[in-house]
């Protein structure tokens, strides 16, 4: 499984379940976000920051990132404001999320200015969806993430699960075909709708996403619960691997008659890993 720098700043961990945003110009939230228990703290210099506060936010984020482990969402690639972000952040943040990625050239542009830094490429447009495999295949791209609200606006559709099914499924396929981990899902904007968040996260997990972005600390425990294996899944995985190991890698069946071969065993291993 692909690993990423962990929030404690030491070593690496599995793909994150939760990515919690904090606006880069909000001093209070920049402090509190680290206490929410998210796998990744994601300080935002893009959409959450008004244009006239970009410089202030950048200075605040640099100060925080220099002392606390976090990722940073920079501004759009190949823009002057993103270049200023990268000038001061490339050697500080654990990783960078690039918004509105439309091509592998966007990833390469950032990578040239932030060499060696893990890059999360967010797909938020029709062009980005169609180029998702090319983007995921870029050597500097660590993973894909999904920006459903901007994509829905670009397509002129609602941001519901059914309306965005093609794009979401294609992102998962593109990421896996490029040898990258399962992409992370986008934010759920209704802060007090816990049931809606759970439903959307469960749908994303069924499609093959792993993890989800959050915009409020109350969303983090629900996201963690949804993307953790259930007791039934863990029991199934152990049973499958016990049968497969006993057969020394040959196709076999479990005690209750379920067929097991290499792909089934690999799915069981992934469940136990994450």
N, C-alpha and C positions, 0 to 999 in steps of 0.2 A: 504494500500500500504506500502511496506517495506520502511523504512526511513534510511537515512545515514547522518553522520555529514556534515554540510554544509561548504562552503568555507569561510564563515565569522567566523567560529569557535564557533558559539553559537547555541545551540539547534540542530534540525535536519530538513532535507528537504526531498522531494520525491526522487525517483531514479534519478541519474544525467543524463542529456541529453548529456553532453560533458565531456570527460576526456582528458585534454591537457598535452601531454608529454613535458618534458624538460630534456635534458641530464645532469646527475648529476655533470659532470666535467666542464660544461660551465658556468662560473661565470656570464656572461652577460645574458644568457638565463634564468638562475635561478632567476634573478631579474625581467626580462621583462614578464615572463610567468604569473605572478600574475595580470597583467594589461589587459589580453586578454578577460576577461569576461567568462571564462569557469566555468562550475559548479564545476568541480574538477580539481585541479592542481596535476599532477602526475609526481613526480620527479623520474628519471630513473637511476637505478644502474646496469641495466642488459645490453641489447644489444647495447644501445647507447654509452656505456662506454668501451673504449679499456681495455684489461686485465691489462696493466701496469699502468692504472690510476684508478683502483678500489678503492684503499685506499684513494687517494686524493678526489675522487668523494664522497666517504662515509663521509669523514670529512666535506666537503662542504654541503652536503645534511643535515647532522645532524644540522649544524649551521643554515641553512635556516628553516628547519622543527621546530626548537625550537622556532622560532618567527613568522612563517607564517603558516596558516592552509593548509595542503596538505596531499596527499597520496604519498606513495613511492612504486615503483616497485623494489622489491628485486631481488637477483639472484635466481637461481633454487633451489628449496627445496632439503634438504638433502645433500647440498654441503657445503664445508668448507667456501667458500666465503659468502654464504647465512647466515651461522651461525654468521659470523662476522657482517653482516648487522644487524641481529636481536639483537645482543648484545648491539648495540647502538641506535637502532631505536624503539624498542618495546614500550617504554613509551612516544615517541615523536610524531610520525606520527598519523594522524587521522585514517588511514587505510593502509593496505598493499595489493598490487597486487602481486600474486604469478605467475610467468611465467611457461609455459610448465608443467602444472599439469597433471599427468598421473593416479593418484589414490587418494583415500581418505586419504591414509597414508601420502601423500605429505602435504595435508592440516593439518592433525593432527600433523605432525612434526613441522610445522611452529607455530601452535596454542600453542604447549607446550612451545615454546620459546617466544611467544608474546601473553600471555593470555589476553583475553578480547578485543583484537584489531580486528575490522572488516577485513575480508579477502576476497579478490576478486580473484577467481581461474580462470586463463586463460587456455582455452583448445586450444592446438596447435599441437596435434598429433593424429594419428589414435587410439592409446591406450587411449588417453584422451577422444576422442569422445565416444568410446565404454564404458568408465567408467563414463560418464558424470552424470548419475543419482546418482551413488554412491558418486561421488565428491560433487554434489550439496546437497546431504543428510547429509554430514558431519556437525555436529552442529556448527563448527566454520566458515563454508563457508557462507558468507553473500550473495554472488551472483556469477554467472559465467560471464566470458567475452570470446570473440572469438578472436583467433589469426590466421587469415586467411592465412597470408603469410607463416608462418612456417608450418601450416597444409598442404597447397598446396605443399610445398617442400617435406614434409614427404610422401605425397600420390603420388608425381610425376605428378601432374596435374597443370593446370592453376588455378589462384586464382579468376576466374570469378564467377558470381552469379550462373550460371547454373551448373558449375563443382562442386561447393561446396554446392549445394542445400540440399543434404541429411544431411550433417554434421550440417549445420546451423539450419535446421528444427529440427533435433534431439536435439540440445542444448536447443532450446526453450522448447521443450516437456519435456526434463529431468529437466530443472529448475522449470517449473511450477508443474510437478509431485512431486517434492521434496518440494513444498511449498515456493520456493524462487522466487524473482522478475524476470521479463524478463531479459535475459542476454543483455549485451552491445556488440555492433558490433566492429570489429577491425578497424585498420587504413586504410585509402586510401592513397597510397604512391605517387600519382601524385599531387604535390603541387599546380600546376597552372591550373589544370583541374577541375574547379568548377562544370561544368556540369556532369562530371564523378562522382565526389563526391556526388552530389545530387542524381544521378541515383542509386548509390550503397546504399546510406542511405535510400532512398525511398523503395528499394527492401528489405532491412533489416527490416524496419518498417512493411512492409506487411507480413513478415514472423513471426513477433511477437517480434522482438528485441526492446529494448528501450534504446536509447542513442548510442553513438559511440565515439571511441577514435580518437584523432586528433594529428597531428605532426606539425601543424603550426597554428598560431592564425587566419589566414584568413579562415581556415576551420570551426571555431567555429560558426559564425553566420549562416552558411548554415546548420550545424547539428542542431542547435537550431530551425531553421525554420521547418526543416523536421519533427522533433520529437514533435512539438507543434500541438495540434489539429487544424484542419482547421475550418473556420467559418461554413462551411456546417456540419462538424461533431458535432460541439457544438450545432448548431440549432437542429440537429437530436436528440442528447442526451437529450436536455431539453424537447423536444416534447415527447420522449419516457417516460421519468421519470414523466412528468406531467400526462400522461395517466395511467401509472402504479400506481402512488400515488392516483389518483382519483378512481381507482378500488380497492384500499386498498390491493394491493398485489396479486390480482387475475389476471389470464390471461385475456388480453383485446386486444384492437386495437387502433391505433392512429386515428385522424380525417381523415387522408387520407387512412386508411385501412390497415396499417402495423400491423401484429401480434406482440404482446408484452407479454412475460412471464418473469420469473425470470432471465434466462440467458441473455436475451436481455437487461433487465434493468441493470444487473450487468455490461455488456459491456458499457452501457451508463454512468454509474457511473465512470468507469475507465477513460473514455474520459474526463469527467468533472474534475477529479482529476489531470489529467496530460497532 
